[in-house]
Amino acid sequence: MKRLTAIAIALLIATPLDSVAQEALSETLALRQGDVRILRISDDVDPSAVQGVIEAGATPTAVPIFNRGGALYGIIAIDLYQQPGIYRMTVHETATQRLLSIKMLVVEKGEFQKSISPRWNTQAFGQADLERIAREKQAIVESLATSAPLPLWQDGTTDPIEKTDHTGVITTPFGQVRMNPAQDWYRFHRGTDFQAPEGFAIRAIAAGRVAHLGRDYLLEGNITVIDHGLGVFSSYLHQSGFLVKVGDQVKKGDVIGRVGSTGNSLSPHLHLALRIGSALVDPVQFIDAMRQP
């Protein structure tokens, strides 16, 4: 990490910038795969007149920009599968191209737990199953194609499962590496699992619009996808039942479904996933970052 940070600082020094930009670039940011960070950019700027991008590969990734308490903020989202390295983030006024912020993002590999999944050691999908999985994945992807142009989460966030002595505990964290030694492969856990019994209330983590309901999907089971605006989507998997329909507007904390064990699940729980643009990120980090006091 120290070596990458030193390189990032050198790149900043070597970048030709005006005095405003020099003041804005005060730091590099150390991040890991799957991280979410909220960055204060400036005061008294209309977010609709500002554009932010992360230069990561051939296609720059948009940075969601929003206003909170009169200040302008951006959401930095690092995909779970992002290649470690140094990436540049810039924020500028759309009309004048005046640079408001430039940061060097130093991305390291995630420090994820490892586990062995007994079910995956024996489970095998046939061709028909694989084709079905592909169709269901495509339906989910299509629901992510359009997002509200404004942030709908402005009243903050909440936990998807109420925390009690027996519920709301994280049983499988985001990014956990699930290994299959018998077949010599592994995959990342692309969400966060919360403990809860069958039928327990599932709450929307923030205000938004129901973008998709998937019924009895082979992997996800019963899944609800909510659009929170600016490309932020939350997904709730393995439900036993739905309490909303596509197009419904929901508020933070609204009960949208019930905990179950549908799809590729061994026991009742909630699997919560979060996407920001194309980045698959840690939903708990987003919830914590967006909480209102």
N, C-alpha and C positions, 0 to 999 in steps of 0.2 A: 504493500500500500504506500509506503514512504517513497519508493522509487517512482511510482505512477504519479503521486502528488507533486513531486519535484518536476517531473516532465510537464504536468499540467500548468504549473506556475510559470515555467519557462515559455510555454506556448502563449500564455496570457501576456507576458512581458513583450513577446515578439509581435503581438497583434497590434496593427496600427489602429488607434482609437482616438476619438475626440475627447475633450475634457469631461463631458457629461458621462460618456461611456467609461472613462477611466475611473470616475467616482463610483459607477455602478458595479464594477467588476470585483468588488472587494474580497472575494473569496473563491476558492475551489470547494466543491462539495464531494465528500466521500460517501459513496453509496454501494449497495449490494444488489444482486439480482432480486427482483420482486419488491424493491423498496418504493415507498411513496413519501414524498416530501412536499410541504407547502411552503412556498417561497414568497416573501413580501417583495414586491417590485418597486412600487412608488406610491405617491399620494395623488388624489384628485385627478385621475385619468379615467376616461370612459373605457371600460373593458372592450366594448364593441369596436373601438378604434385602435386596438392593439393586437399584434400577432406575435405568438411565441412558437419557436420550433427547437427541437433537439436534433442535431445532425448525427443520425445513427444509421449508416448505410446509405444506399442509393436514394431512398425516399425519406426526407425529413419527417419527424414525428411531431404532430401539433401538441402544444402545451395549452391545456385549458386555462383560460384567464377569467377571473371573477373579482367582484368587489365585495369587501367585507369591512364594515365600519368606516367607510370613506377611503380605504386603502386598496390598492390593486395587488392581487395575489395570483400566483401561477402554481399549477400542480405538476410536479416532476414525477413521472411514473416510469420505473425501470422494469422492463419485461422480465419474467422469470427466466426466459431463455436468452436474454441479452448477452452477447459476447463481452466478457470483461475487457476493459480498455478505457480510453479517454474520449469523451464526447463533449461537444460544445453546445451550449444552450444560449439562444439569443432571444430577446424580446424587444420589439421595436414598434413605433407608431406606424400604422399602415399608410397613412397619407403622406407623411413627411420622411418616412424611413429613419427617423431619429431613434437612435439606440437607447433603450431604457435600462437594459441589463444584459450582461454576458457572463456566463459561468462556465467553468470547465468541470464536467462531471466525471469523477474518477470512480469507475464501476468495477467492483471486485466480485468474485464468486460468492454466492450465498453460503452461509454456514448453516446447513440444513441437517436435521436429524436423519438417521437411517433406520429402516425397519425391514423385516421380511414378511410378506403377505402370504399366509398359507393358502388363501383362496386363489390367488394369482398363480401359485405353483401348480395348480391342477386345472384351472379354467382354460378352455380353448374355444375360440369362436370359429364357426364354419363360415363358408362363403356367404350364405344368406344373412347370417348375423352381421358380417362385416359390411354388407351392402346396406342393411338396415341402419347400422351405426352411422354410416356415411350420410344417409338421408336425414337422419335426426340431427346430426352435427350441422348440416347445411341449413336446416330450418332455424337452428339457433343463430348461426352466423348471419342469416338474412335479417333476423330481428335486431341485430346490432348495427345494421347499415345506416339507420336514420336515428338521430338523437335531437332532442329539443335544443334550440340555439341558446338557451339561457340556463343558468344553474338553478335547479329545482330544490337543492339541498340547503338553502340558505338558513333554515331554522335548525340546522345541525344534524347530528346523527345519533343513533342509539344502537344497543346490542340487539342482534336478531333473536336471541333467546334470553328471556329474563333470567338473571343470575340469582339462584337460590342455593341452598346447601346441596342440592342434587341436580341442578340444571345450569346450563350456560358455561360449564367448564369446557375448555378446549381439550379434545381428546386426540386429535391429529392436527398439528400445526401446518400452516402453509409451507410448501416447499419440501416437506419430508420426502426423503428418497426411499421409495418402495422397491425392494430388490427381489428378483426371482433367480436364486442361485442355480436352480435346476436348468433354466434356459439361458442363463448368463445375460440377463438384461435388467433394466431398471427404468422407472419413470418417476417424475416429480408429482407430488400431491398438489394439485392446482387450485386449492382452496383451503378453507379452514373448517374442521369438523367440530360441532358443538354437541355436548351431551344433553339429551332430553328424552323423555319417554314417548311412546306412541301417542299421537293425538295432542301433544303439547303445542301451544300457540307459537307460530312463527311470525315475527314482526318485521315490517319494512325498516331497513336501516336508515332510510332517509326518504323525504318526499320524492315523488316521481310518478311516472305513468307506466302501467303494465304493458310491456311490449310483446310478451310471448308467454304462452302456456304450452308446455309439452306434456302429453299424457302417456304414461307408461313407456317412456323411452327405455331402451335396453340398458344403457349405462346410467343415465341421469334419473330414471324413474319419472315421477311427476315433478316437473321443473317450472318455476316461475322466473321470468326475467323482467326486471324493472329498469326503465330508463330514467336516470337522474339528471339528464341534461349535460351538454358539452362533452358527449362521448363517454360518460360515466355510467356503467351498467352493473347491477348486482343480480346474481342468480342464486336461487334457492332450490336445492336438489333433494330427491328421495322422499318427497312429501306423501302423506297418506291421503290428502285431499286439498282441494283449492277453495279459497274463500273470495277470490276476485276473478275478473274476466279481462280479456285484452281490451285496452283502452281506458280502463278505470284509472282515475287519479287517486293516489294514496298519499297519506301523510306519514311523517316519521312516527314509527311505533304502531301503525295500523296492523292488525292481525290479517295476514294475507293467505295463510294456509296452516296445515297441521303437520307436525313431525311424523315421519314414517320410515319405512325401510324398503321403498320401491326401487327398482333398477338394480344396479350392481352394488348392493349393500348387504352387510351381514347382520346388522341390528339397527333399531331406530336411532336416528341422529339427524342433525341438519348439516349439510355440506353447503357452505356459503362461498361463492366465487365472486371476484370483482375484476372488471376490465375498465381501463381508462384508455380510450382510443384503441389501439391494437395491443396494448400492454396488459398482460395478465399479472396482477399484483396482489400483495398481501392485503386482504380485506380489513383485517384488524388494524393495520397501520392507518388506512383511510378513515375508519370509524373514529379512531383516537385523535387523528389530526383535525377532523371536522366537528368534533364535539363542541357544543356551546356551553359556557360556564353556567 
